[in-house]
């Protein structure tokens, strides 16, 4: 049958009737099938015989099932083309030809087909992350069978879906499968390899340039950002890893916003550049204040905070108070990740002069506790002047995993003085009990501190399962006239059990348990005793009003449940004791004030969600019938 562009040939001089379909081949590729002609009035010819050559058995039957050309019926050139396409559509054949041949009874049509080879193996080319086990899982059932490209394409879709399901959002098969004569199929993939990671500072509006058209330059050094990013050039982009990277960068606390973008690498479109877009925020603050108090007289305060010194994410804080009768200060410097360390080693250096009315020397008038003051009637003030350094290191194989174990080591020196409101040193109370170890009213304490933490909580802000263990010890080195030698041991263990008791709203619900214990060996200055009672120990009691001992044990059970999305509730019971150890403290500050030494508190509270963490409000009743409200930020444990 001539095409529209061809001339119709003259009729051959033969006894055989002329055929409207000339003897020519039709060959199609699987990827680019030929559309049948849509021209009208195509010549019809009678088909005398239909033959399939090149295969037998089931594959031969497949051909006969899909073709429309049948013996004894007429056909056209377009019909033959549709049959060829239908044969290709079965997926079993790599080459198909339709060969018409004139016979005395009509036209014999031979479909000459070449089947695909038997599938023996599938190879993923260009892959770094696609596992061989998945290749066998997806294509294994097809091995040993004639390759069916239609079925095989379903496997290709599973390969693409595996990339999506596992977070490799750029991964996909590219191009057509390459099939060899021996049945080996090669699939080429582009997985989204990272070419480069770039930091881009942008304005709050998302602009990369300022009003003068200059690129926005950040204050933060780029390596402070990139060292928080686990994805590296040469890695395959993975969504979950990228999300964790963003959270770590944002968690530095010095940025207003952090987003991540992808751009094709200019010199290789199969690779991507990861763009970290940073909106910086103000990280420094300076505040002034002042006033008049009976304790300090006229005073002024100034505080300074800088969270990103030199663009290195180092923290510097200072607070100063100057008055007629006092000079107080608290200065600290923290490097949260020492440069060049692969395990997030951090350190803090601080110096301080602090004054406080210690709860150890205070009493609760509402519980008829004895009020013991200084000889002049003032409350004892504890003045601590000193400084220290501490190092913290998590036990992690690399800086991108959440540590279970973290250790700390520190050294602290402080001079402790007991003063009245005028700043005069007072070594004893009005009953003659010692307030310091040294008779001068001043003690020197040099302590070596060690701590270890094991954190297995599922959520550090609102845990519902897992546990948290803290253990610490402080060993003093005898110095000064008092030569204090003590060792403080303290342990704190919490664990959480998820429950589903209430149906108010979806949210975290758990039973939380906490046990704390401590003991001091050796010399025990009264200001170093363990105070019990108050917001963070036994609720229902005033701060420190349960007791002050050498040894203590504290237990708490809480039931935490959601009420609304922004509001939670809690039921709790606290119990603690100092095991009759108050008298072993120098000066017996708890005993002379007639503190009971043990206590129980119970009640209910609410938790209001806020950017700072849950705001805690508890109403508690103690075992003596007194009630109190307690306030705090964050869960108690």
Secondary structure as UniProt FT lines:
FT   TURN            4..5
FT   STRAND          45..53
FT   HELIX           57..66
FT   TURN            71..72
FT   STRAND          74..75
FT   HELIX           77..89
FT   STRAND          93..103
FT   TURN            104..105
FT   STRAND          106..115
FT   STRAND          121..125
FT   HELIX           132..139
FT   HELIX           140..142
FT   TURN            143..144
FT   HELIX           149..165
FT   TURN            166..167
FT   TURN            169..170
FT   STRAND          172..179
FT   TURN            181..182
FT   STRAND          184..190
FT   STRAND          193..201
FT   TURN            204..205
FT   TURN            211..212
FT   HELIX           222..226
FT   TURN            227..228
FT   TURN            233..234
FT   HELIX           239..250
FT   TURN            251..252
FT   STRAND          255..265
FT   TURN            266..267
FT   STRAND          268..280
FT   STRAND          284..293
FT   TURN            294..296
FT   STRAND          297..309
FT   TURN            310..313
FT   STRAND          314..323
FT   STRAND          327..335
FT   TURN            339..340
FT   TURN            342..343
FT   STRAND          346..356
FT   HELIX           359..361
FT   HELIX           365..367
FT   TURN            375..376
FT   STRAND          381..394
FT   TURN            399..400
FT   STRAND          405..419
FT   TURN            421..422
FT   STRAND          428..429
FT   TURN            430..431
FT   TURN            439..440
FT   STRAND          442..455
FT   STRAND          466..476
FT   TURN            480..483
FT   STRAND          486..498
FT   STRAND          510..522
FT   HELIX           526..528
FT   STRAND          530..532
FT   TURN            535..536
FT   TURN            539..540
FT   TURN            543..544
FT   STRAND          547..549
FT   STRAND          551..564
FT   TURN            565..566
FT   STRAND          567..577
FT   TURN            579..580
FT   HELIX           582..584
FT   TURN            586..587
FT   HELIX           589..592
FT   TURN            593..594
FT   STRAND          598..608
FT   TURN            611..612
FT   STRAND          615..622
FT   TURN            623..624
FT   STRAND          627..633
//
